[in-house]
Amino acid sequence: MQQPRARTGRRTGVVAGARTRRLPRLVGLVLAAFVLVEAVLIGLGLLVTRGLDDTALHGAEVEAARALVESRTPAWNGVTAWGSVLGATGTVIALTAVGCVLLAWRGHGPRLPTFLALAVAGETALFLLAALVVDRDRPAVPQLDAAPPTDSFPSGHTAATVALWCGLALGLARTRPGHRMTVVAWSLAGVLGAFVMASRLYRGMHWPTDVAASVVFSLLWLVLLRAILLPPGQRRAGSAEEPPRAPGPATG
């Protein structure tokens, strides 16, 4: 006699046992997070450029920009050029595509690659809107890169690098925490983020507060996006028990 199949109650996807969320709710939460981060970013920009422009902070930034120009050497000029390349739009788009393929290959459904794609795309939109509102001039020093059409605040290269590599590390951490691939991603996030940030300052493209604000808003965006798309209360698929197999036809 045929035995009824066992009902496991588990779903496959990024995590096992996850409660299904409706797409409109997710979209609404992502938009709310976007608005919140944009408000924080614009607030920081207006504070720096309007509220603190005549304070000791601005004077310290001017001195820092001049000191970096005086410390330039041909060797460091060549090294830091790679920092601008790593944070450039074309490079970030290509690496994001590779990262999405890698996350999809991990076999946990579409939510992980969607998380990474939204992390980078959202960061770009946040950066562009803030640059239009804040309208900050770049440092008045010789610049080693061609200035893009956007303004100095915030640093798009820095923000894109943080969003890409930290987003990839967060995505990989949801598949196998502590795996060497995740450790490598976190290491690259720290090293490349610092390298791009230092390179943009060295090459005279940004003020220190530009790159600092970029790190803050990018991390805030990632934290909120992760909470929405990859809720921490869910069990990871890799650590969940395997669902019991359906019994075969009864004999006898």
N, C-alpha and C positions, 0 to 999 in steps of 0.2 A: 504493500500500500504506500502511495506517495506521501511523504512527510511534508508539512508546510515549511517553506523557507523561513529561516530566522531573519527577523528584522533588526538590523544593527542600529538604525537611527543615526548613522554617521554620513557625513558628506565629504566628498573629495574637494580639493582646492588648495589655497594657500595654507590653510590650517584645518585640522579635523575638528568636527564638532562645532563649527562656527555657525552662529545664527545668521540666517539670510537677511540682508538689508536691501531695501528697495533702492533702485538706481536714483530716483529723484531725491531721496534722502541723502544719499552719498554726494550727489552733485551739490545739493544745498549746503552741506557741511563743508565741502571743499571751497565753495564760493565764500562762505562766511569766514573761513580761515584766511583766504586770500585778502579779503577786505581788512581783517584785523592786522595781518602782517603789513599790508600796504600803509595802513594808518600809523603803525609803529615806525616804519621806515621813513615816511614823510615827516613825521614828528621829529625823528632824530635829525633829519636833514635840515629842517627849519630851525631847530635848536642850535645846531652847529653854525649855520650860515647867517642866521638872524639874531639869535640870542647871545651867542658866544663869539661873534666875529670881532669884537673889540676887546677881548680878554687875553689873558696870558696864554690860553690854549692856542689861539691863532698865531701868536708870536712864536710859540714853541714849534708849531707846524712849519712856519716859514723858515726857522733856523734849521729844522730837520731836513727840509728840502734842499737848502743850500749846502748843508754838510754832505749830503749824499752826492751832489754834483761835484763837490771838491774831492770826493773819494773815488771817483770813477777812474777805471783803468781799461785799456783795450781788451784785456782778458775778461774782466767782469762784464764789459759791454756785450761781448759775444755770448757769455753764459746766460745772462739775464734775458737776452733776446729769445731764448727758448722758453722762458717763463711766459712771455707774451704769446708765443705760439701755442703753448699748452692750454692757455685760457681763452684763445680766440674762438669765435663762433663756429667756424668750420670744423675745428678740431673737436670741440665739445659735442657738436651734433654727431660726428662720426663715432666718437667714443660712447656716446649715449646709446646709439643704435647697437653697437657691439655689446654694451652692458645689458640692454633689453633682451638680446638674443641669448646671452649667458643666463639671465634669470629665467627666461622661458625654457631653456634647456634643462634647468634644475627640476622641471616637471611638477610645479605647484600651481598650475593654472595661470590665467592672465593677470591676476592682481599684482604680482611682483613687478613685471615689466611695465604695467600701467603706472604703478607707484613711481618708478624711476623716470618714466617719460613725463609725468605730471610734475615731478620735482624740478626737472630742468626747465620745462616749458613755463611753469609757474614762476620760477625764479627770474626768467627772462622778462616776462610781462611785468613783474613787480619792479624790476630794475628800470625798465623803460619808462613806466609811469612816474616813478619817483624822480628820474632824471629830468622829465618834462616839468615837474612841479618845482623842484628845488633850484635848478638852474645855477649850478656852481661852476665858476671858472677853474680851469686847471692851474697847477702851480706855475708861477711866473719864472720858470727856469728852463734852460735848454732841454728839450724833450727828445728822447732817442727813438720814439715810435711816432708814426703818423697818427694824429689825434682823430679818433672816430667822431661821427657827428653828434654823439651823445655828450652830455656834460660830465664833470668830474665826479659828482656824487650820484650814486655809489659806484664802486668798482665792479663793472660787469664781469671782467675776467676773474676776479677773486670769487664773486658770488657763484658764477657758473662752475668753477672748479670745486668749490665746497659742495654745491648741490649734486654734482655728478658723482664724485668719489664717496662722499658720506652717504648719499642715497644708495649707491651700489652696495656699500658695506652694510647698511641697514637691511637691504633686501636679502643679501646673502645670509645675514644673521638669522633670518626667519626660516631658513632651510636647514642649516646645520651650524648652530652656535659653536664657536670655538674651532671650527674647521680652519685649516691653514689658508684656504682661499679667502675666508672672511678676515683672518688676521692680516693677510697681504692687502686686502682692500682697505682696511682701517689704516694700515701703515702708509699706503699710497695717499689716502685722504689727508693725513697729517703732513707728510713730506711735500706733496705736490701743492697743497693749499698754501703752506708757508712759503714755498718757492715762488709761486705765482704772485702772492701778495708782496713779497720782498722785491721781486723783479719790477713790478709796476711802480713801487715807490722809488726804487733806484733809477728807473728810466724817466722819472719826472712826470708820470702820467696821472698821479693821484696824490691827495693829501692823506696823512695817516688816518684821519677820521673817516675818510672814504672807504678804505679797506676794512677798518674795524666795524663800521656799520654793515658792510657787506657780509662779514662773517656772522654777525648777530642776526640779521634778518634771514639769511639762508638757513641757519640752524633752526631758528624759530619756525620757519616754513616747513622744514623737514620733520620736526617734532610733531607739529599739528597734522601734517599729511599722514604721517605714520600712525598717529592715534586714530585717524579716520579710516584709512584703508587697511591698516595692519594692526588691529586692536591688540594691546598687550595681554588681555585676559584670555585670548584664544590659545588653544593648545597647538603646538607646532605639529605639522603633519608627520615629520620625521620621528617624533617622539610618541605618537599615538599608537595604541595597540592595533594590530592588524585585525580587521573585522573577521568574524568566524566564517568559514566557508559553508556554503549551502550543502546540506547532506545529499548524498546521491540517492537513487531509488532504493527503497527497502527491499530486502531479500527474505525469502522464507514465507 
